[in-house]
């Protein structure tokens, strides 16, 4: 950060820009699990619901503008045979975080 550029033409003094910063960008390059799902209540819901953040290459949490708000999806990758992930499995990542609120597992492990 704190860059300056100079513009050069022969026989003329260099013209310097004002200082400016460059950040990695406002593109999502990876998802960061800020809070993992955990616990299991009697009704099958996680007692701790997950939070997933959107990050750029520099590791900065990025909140995109209102014209583009990504939806983060979650799916059950492995577990008890026949179990399904229940609840709202696609969440709007407003302000750079997708906060899941009602995820549950249909069938406990044995």
N, CA, C and O of each residue as an XYZ file, in Angstrom:
440
protein
N       0.832     -1.194      0.000
C       0.000      0.000      0.000
C       0.869      1.247      0.000
O       2.093      1.162      0.094
N       0.241      2.376     -0.104
C       0.904      3.667     -0.153
C       1.826      3.782     -1.372
O       3.027      4.019     -1.238
N       1.244      3.610     -2.554
C       1.973      3.671     -3.817
C       1.989      5.094     -4.363
O       1.118      5.910     -4.060
N       3.012      5.364     -5.180
C       3.118      6.602     -5.945
C       3.654      6.214     -7.315
O       4.529      5.354     -7.409
N       3.155      6.824     -8.367
C       3.711      6.601     -9.694
C       4.218      7.923    -10.241
O       3.742      8.996     -9.869
N       5.196      7.820    -11.134
C       5.745      9.008    -11.769
C       5.556      8.932    -13.273
O       5.699      7.863    -13.867
N       5.233     10.067    -13.893
C       5.041     10.138    -15.338
C       6.216     10.904    -15.925
O       6.567     11.985    -15.451
N       6.825     10.328    -16.969
C       8.081     10.849    -17.490
C       7.943     11.219    -18.962
O       7.350     10.490    -19.757
N       8.507     12.365    -19.293
C       8.645     12.814    -20.673
C      10.002     13.516    -20.756
O      10.340     14.295    -19.865
N      10.791     13.257    -21.814
C      12.144     13.839    -21.889
C      12.149     15.360    -21.724
O      11.293     16.064    -22.260
N      13.117     15.838    -20.981
C      13.380     17.269    -20.755
C      12.299     17.974    -19.951
O      12.256     19.204    -19.922
N      11.426     17.213    -19.297
C      10.356     17.789    -18.469
C      10.459     17.132    -17.099
O      10.717     15.931    -17.022
N      10.267     17.879    -16.017
C      10.311     17.261    -14.683
C       9.258     16.147    -14.544
O       8.180     16.208    -15.136
N       9.601     15.146    -13.755
C       8.679     14.026    -13.499
C       7.439     14.546    -12.778
O       7.535     15.344    -11.845
N       6.301     14.091    -13.217
C       5.042     14.424    -12.540
C       4.662     13.223    -11.672
O       4.482     12.116    -12.180
N       4.542     13.448    -10.357
C       4.236     12.371     -9.416
C       2.755     12.367     -9.062
O       2.133     13.416     -8.899
N       2.213     11.178     -8.949
C       0.819     11.055     -8.513
C       0.723     11.282     -7.012
O       1.734     11.303     -6.309
N      -0.470     11.447     -6.541
C      -0.698     11.437     -5.098
C      -0.544     10.000     -4.615
O      -0.659      9.067     -5.410
N      -0.284      9.811     -3.323
C      -0.200      8.464     -2.758
C      -1.559      7.785     -2.856
O      -2.603      8.420     -2.705
N      -1.523      6.481     -3.112
C      -2.763      5.713     -3.168
C      -2.494      4.302     -2.685
O      -1.349      3.851     -2.643
N      -3.553      3.616     -2.323
C      -3.466      2.240     -1.848
C      -4.079      1.304     -2.875
O      -4.988      1.680     -3.615
N      -3.573      0.088     -2.912
C      -4.146     -0.960     -3.739
C      -4.421     -2.142     -2.822
O      -3.532     -2.622     -2.118
N      -5.638     -2.592     -2.842
C      -6.028     -3.742     -2.031
C      -6.250     -4.926     -2.961
O      -6.460     -4.734     -4.159
N      -6.210     -6.140     -2.436
C      -6.341     -7.319     -3.289
C      -7.598     -7.325     -4.158
O      -7.585     -7.935     -5.228
N      -8.648     -6.689     -3.753
C      -9.816     -6.620     -4.628
C     -11.106     -6.961     -3.927
O     -11.127     -7.324     -2.750
N     -12.162     -6.838     -4.666
C     -13.471     -7.154     -4.100
C     -14.058     -8.386     -4.770
O     -15.270     -8.488     -4.960
N     -13.186     -9.315     -5.123
C     -13.639    -10.586     -5.679
C     -13.479    -11.665     -4.617
O     -12.495    -11.687     -3.878
N     -14.435    -12.537     -4.555
C     -14.353    -13.649     -3.606
C     -13.358    -14.671     -4.148
O     -13.503    -15.173     -5.263
N     -12.341    -14.969     -3.329
C     -11.352    -15.966     -3.727
C     -11.430    -17.222     -2.870
O     -10.984    -18.292     -3.284
N     -11.994    -17.091     -1.682
C     -12.209    -18.292     -0.879
C     -13.242    -18.010      0.207
O     -13.544    -16.862      0.533
N     -13.766    -19.094      0.746
C     -14.711    -19.010      1.860
C     -13.984    -19.402      3.132
O     -13.191    -20.344      3.150
N     -14.265    -18.670      4.185
C     -13.659    -18.942      5.491
C     -14.782    -19.332      6.454
O     -15.748    -18.586      6.619
N     -14.656    -20.491      7.085
C     -15.656    -20.915      8.069
C     -15.312    -20.223      9.380
O     -14.378    -20.621     10.076
N     -16.073    -19.187      9.710
C     -15.838    -18.415     10.929
C     -16.384    -19.152     12.153
O     -15.850    -19.014     13.254
N     -17.442    -19.930     11.959
C     -18.007    -20.726     13.058
C     -18.550    -22.013     12.454
O     -19.444    -21.983     11.609
N     -18.006    -23.142     12.892
C     -18.430    -24.449     12.385
C     -19.702    -24.916     13.072
O     -19.941    -24.588     14.235
N     -20.526    -25.687     12.351
C     -21.703    -26.253     13.006
C     -21.258    -27.236     14.074
O     -20.233    -27.906     13.943
N     -22.054    -27.308     15.139
C     -21.681    -28.193     16.226
C     -22.912    -28.481     17.067
O     -23.901    -27.749     17.024
N     -22.834    -29.543     17.818
C     -23.918    -29.900     18.725
C     -25.124    -30.398     17.971
O     -25.253    -30.213     16.761
N     -25.987    -31.024     18.704
C     -27.157    -31.634     18.086
C     -28.262    -31.628     19.122
O     -28.165    -32.302     20.147
N     -29.300    -30.875     18.859
C     -30.401    -30.825     19.811
C     -31.402    -31.946     19.514
O     -31.270    -32.659     18.519
N     -32.379    -32.089     20.366
C     -33.355    -33.168     20.243
C     -34.108    -33.132     18.912
O     -34.447    -34.181     18.366
N     -34.370    -31.944     18.392
C     -35.108    -31.833     17.127
C     -34.194    -31.938     15.907
O     -34.659    -31.761     14.782
N     -32.912    -32.221     16.104
C     -31.987    -32.417     15.004
C     -31.243    -31.176     14.572
O     -30.303    -31.273     13.783
N     -31.633    -30.000     15.068
C     -30.942    -28.769     14.681
C     -29.576    -28.707     15.359
O     -29.384    -29.205     16.468
N     -28.631    -28.076     14.652
C     -27.337    -27.820     15.270
C     -27.533    -26.825     16.401
O     -28.237    -25.830     16.230
N     -26.929    -27.075     17.542
C     -27.023    -26.107     18.632
C     -26.131    -24.901     18.353
O     -26.377    -23.812     18.874
N     -25.101    -25.089     17.538
C     -24.261    -23.988     17.067
C     -24.389    -23.958     15.548
O     -23.955    -24.889     14.870
N     -24.979    -22.901     15.013
C     -25.192    -22.766     13.582
C     -23.949    -22.144     12.930
O     -23.288    -21.304     13.541
N     -23.626    -22.551     11.690
C     -22.394    -22.069     11.054
C     -22.487    -20.642     10.507
O     -23.563    -20.144     10.173
N     -21.312    -20.006     10.429
C     -21.145    -18.706      9.765
C     -19.986    -18.867      8.788
O     -18.908    -19.332      9.159
N     -20.219    -18.478      7.538
C     -19.199    -18.562      6.495
C     -18.954    -17.157      5.955
O     -19.899    -16.440      5.625
N     -17.674    -16.765      5.865
C     -17.317    -15.431      5.387
C     -16.706    -15.504      3.996
O     -16.069    -16.495      3.636
N     -16.906    -14.442      3.215
C     -16.276    -14.312      1.901
C     -14.992    -13.507      2.058
O     -14.990    -12.452      2.692
N     -13.884    -14.011      1.471
C     -12.578    -13.362      1.609
C     -11.916    -13.168      0.250
O     -12.135    -13.942     -0.682
N     -11.101    -12.120      0.156
C     -10.318    -11.885     -1.054
C      -8.946    -12.543     -0.910
O      -8.675    -13.195      0.098
N      -8.082    -12.376     -1.911
C      -6.755    -13.006     -1.886
C      -5.907    -12.582     -0.707
O      -5.055    -13.345     -0.252
N      -6.127    -11.370     -0.202
C      -5.347    -10.875      0.919
C      -5.864    -11.309      2.275
O      -5.318    -10.912      3.304
N      -6.923    -12.131      2.288
C      -7.479    -12.579      3.556
C      -8.446    -11.606      4.182
O      -8.839    -11.776      5.337
N      -8.841    -10.574      3.429
C      -9.784     -9.585      3.943
C     -11.212    -10.056      3.730
O     -11.568    -10.528      2.650
N     -12.026     -9.923      4.770
C     -13.458    -10.206      4.611
C     -14.025     -9.122      3.716
O     -13.815     -7.933      3.954
N     -14.742     -9.537      2.686
C     -15.257     -8.543      1.760
C     -16.776     -8.543      1.736
O     -17.427     -9.578      1.603
N     -17.305     -7.352      1.870
C     -18.745     -7.140      1.749
C     -18.961     -6.485      0.397
O     -18.541     -5.349      0.177
N     -19.603     -7.185     -0.493
C     -19.800     -6.670     -1.838
C     -20.930     -5.657     -1.862
O     -21.720     -5.570     -0.923
N     -20.999     -4.903     -2.930
C     -22.036     -3.872     -3.020
C     -23.417     -4.494     -3.163
O     -23.551     -5.691     -3.414
N     -24.425     -3.677     -3.002
C     -25.812     -4.156     -2.994
C     -26.236     -4.777     -4.317
O     -27.171     -5.579     -4.344
N     -25.572     -4.427     -5.416
C     -25.972     -4.977     -6.713
C     -25.522     -6.435     -6.881
O     -26.021     -7.136     -7.762
N     -24.591     -6.893     -6.048
C     -24.159     -8.288     -6.116
C     -23.928     -8.816     -4.713
O     -22.924     -8.501     -4.075
N     -24.851     -9.606     -4.248
C     -24.708    -10.253     -2.951
C     -24.746    -11.759     -3.193
O     -25.776    -12.286     -3.615
N     -23.654    -12.454     -2.935
C     -23.609    -13.884     -3.242
C     -24.432    -14.719     -2.261
O     -24.567    -14.385     -1.084
N     -24.972    -15.807     -2.783
C     -25.646    -16.783     -1.937
C     -24.675    -17.933     -1.716
O     -24.129    -18.488     -2.669
N     -24.467    -18.284     -0.465
C     -23.581    -19.384     -0.102
C     -24.452    -20.599      0.180
O     -25.424    -20.521      0.932
N     -24.092    -21.718     -0.432
C     -24.867    -22.942     -0.249
C     -24.085    -23.932      0.609
O     -22.854    -23.962      0.592
N     -24.821    -24.729      1.348
C     -24.212    -25.768      2.172
C     -24.866    -27.094      1.808
O     -26.058    -27.141      1.505
N     -24.084    -28.171      1.840
C     -24.636    -29.498      1.581
C     -23.959    -30.502      2.500
O     -22.847    -30.278      2.977
N     -24.631    -31.585      2.736
C     -24.103    -32.658      3.584
C     -23.154    -33.503      2.734
O     -23.566    -34.071      1.722
N     -21.909    -33.586      3.134
C     -20.894    -34.302      2.356
C     -20.802    -35.773      2.778
O     -20.704    -36.656      1.927
N     -20.833    -36.035      4.077
C     -20.817    -37.421      4.545
C     -21.524    -37.495      5.886
O     -21.822    -36.471      6.499
N     -21.784    -38.687      6.328
C     -22.472    -38.901      7.595
C     -23.248    -40.204      7.563
O     -22.957    -41.090      6.761
N     -24.231    -40.316      8.436
C     -25.056    -41.514      8.538
C     -25.781    -41.765      7.224
O     -26.310    -40.836      6.612
N     -25.804    -43.010      6.796
C     -26.490    -43.378      5.559
C     -27.964    -42.966      5.631
O     -28.652    -43.272      6.605
N     -28.431    -42.284      4.618
C     -29.823    -41.854      4.553
C     -30.108    -40.521      5.221
O     -31.222    -40.006      5.120
N     -29.133    -39.961      5.894
C     -29.331    -38.667      6.564
C     -29.348    -37.552      5.518
O     -28.671    -37.630      4.492
N     -30.140    -36.513      5.803
C     -30.222    -35.348      4.917
C     -30.004    -34.084      5.725
O     -30.281    -34.035      6.923
N     -29.506    -33.068      5.050
C     -29.357    -31.752      5.666
C     -30.666    -30.998      5.466
O     -31.157    -30.881      4.344
N     -31.221    -30.493      6.547
C     -32.506    -29.797      6.501
C     -32.327    -28.324      6.844
O     -31.313    -27.934      7.424
N     -33.294    -27.523      6.492
C     -33.269    -26.100      6.802
C     -32.929    -25.287      5.567
O     -32.903    -25.801      4.449
N     -32.671    -24.015      5.790
C     -32.329    -23.114      4.690
C     -30.869    -23.330      4.328
O     -29.978    -22.898      5.059
N     -30.614    -23.995      3.206
C     -29.264    -24.386      2.817
C     -28.600    -23.392      1.858
O     -27.476    -23.624      1.415
N     -29.272    -22.304      1.538
C     -28.703    -21.242      0.714
C     -28.966    -19.919      1.423
O     -30.117    -19.552      1.662
N     -27.886    -19.204      1.758
C     -28.013    -17.990      2.565
C     -27.284    -16.835      1.877
O     -26.194    -17.014      1.334
N     -27.881    -15.677      1.904
C     -27.310    -14.455      1.380
C     -26.117    -14.037      2.246
O     -26.237    -13.942      3.467
N     -24.978    -13.790      1.616
C     -23.774    -13.380      2.355
C     -23.701    -11.861      2.452
O     -22.794    -11.242      1.895
N     -24.637    -11.271      3.146
C     -24.623     -9.817      3.274
C     -23.510     -9.397      4.233
O     -23.233    -10.086      5.215
N     -22.885     -8.276      3.942
C     -21.755     -7.762      4.726
C     -20.621     -8.777      4.857
O     -19.884     -8.770      5.843
N     -20.488     -9.645      3.858
C     -19.372    -10.578      3.832
C     -19.524    -11.820      4.674
O     -18.560    -12.566      4.844
N     -20.722    -12.070      5.215
C     -20.922    -13.265      6.040
C     -22.272    -13.900      5.765
O     -23.297    -13.220      5.729
N     -22.261    -15.203      5.572
C     -23.491    -15.986      5.440
C     -23.755    -16.616      6.801
O     -22.977    -17.445      7.272
N     -24.845    -16.223      7.419
C     -25.183    -16.724      8.756
C     -26.338    -17.708      8.612
O     -27.465    -17.325      8.296
N     -26.040    -18.967      8.846
C     -27.069    -20.009      8.773
C     -27.768    -20.080     10.118
O     -27.127    -19.984     11.164
N     -29.091    -20.250     10.090
C     -29.857    -20.149     11.335
C     -30.674    -21.387     11.706
O     -31.032    -21.552     12.872
N     -30.971    -22.241     10.764
C     -31.881    -23.340     11.112
C     -31.481    -24.671     10.480
O     -32.349    -25.453     10.090
N     -30.187    -24.936     10.375
C     -29.750    -26.194      9.791
C     -29.930    -27.351     10.770
O     -29.741    -27.209     11.978
N     -30.298    -28.485     10.215
C     -30.521    -29.679     11.024
C     -30.132    -30.911     10.212
O     -30.040    -30.858      8.986
N     -29.909    -32.006     10.907
C     -29.646    -33.296     10.289
C     -30.870    -34.174     10.536
O     -31.385    -34.233     11.653
N     -31.328    -34.851      9.492
C     -32.572    -35.626      9.596
C     -32.418    -36.921     10.388
O     -33.405    -37.468     10.880
N     -31.193    -37.411     10.513
C     -30.999    -38.728     11.133
C     -29.669    -38.744     11.872
O     -28.619    -38.503     11.276
N     -29.714    -39.020     13.139
C     -28.491    -39.058     13.957
C     -27.655    -40.292     13.619
O     -28.158    -41.276     13.076
N     -26.372    -40.214     13.952
C     -25.483    -41.345     13.752
C     -25.769    -42.463     14.727
O     -26.414    -42.258     15.755
N     -25.285    -43.647     14.400
C     -25.500    -44.815     15.278
C     -24.192    -45.328     15.811
O     -24.172    -46.302     16.564
